[in-house]
Amino acid sequence: MERFLLFIRDTAAADDVADIHPDESSARKALAAYVRRRTREQGRPMPINDDVAIASYFEADGALYAIARISPAR
């Protein structure tokens, strides 16, 4: 069964984030929730659209994310 890995390296946070999700959609929702939470904590303006929020958040140097399909070894 395939799963999706969400990896976040955020220069403004102390720790990297790595989570496994059942599908790409839930990984993307978790990414948007992370971005919205961090944006709110930083007191920055919140874009309405998730895609815009994600793109603007990860414009910072060194901040990155990846959503990757993983599957069990055979």
Secondary structure as the mmCIF struct_conf table of DSSP 4:
data_model
#
loop_
_struct_conf.conf_type_id
_struct_conf.id
_struct_conf.beg_label_comp_id
_struct_conf.beg_label_asym_id
_struct_conf.beg_label_seq_id
_struct_conf.end_label_comp_id
_struct_conf.end_label_asym_id
_struct_conf.end_label_seq_id
STRN STRN1 ARG A 3 ARG A 9
TURN_TY1_P TURN_TY1_P1 THR A 11 ALA A 12
BEND BEND1 ALA A 13 ASP A 15
STRN STRN2 VAL A 17 HIS A 21
BEND BEND2 PRO A 22 ASP A 23
HELX_RH_AL_P HELX_RH_AL_P1 GLU A 24 GLU A 41
TURN_TY1_P TURN_TY1_P2 GLN A 42 GLY A 43
BEND BEND3 ILE A 48 ASN A 49
HELX_RH_AL_P HELX_RH_AL_P2 ASP A 50 TYR A 57
TURN_TY1_P TURN_TY1_P3 PHE A 58 GLU A 59
BEND BEND4 ALA A 60 ALA A 60
TURN_TY1_P TURN_TY1_P4 ASP A 61 GLY A 62
STRN STRN3 LEU A 64 ILE A 70
#
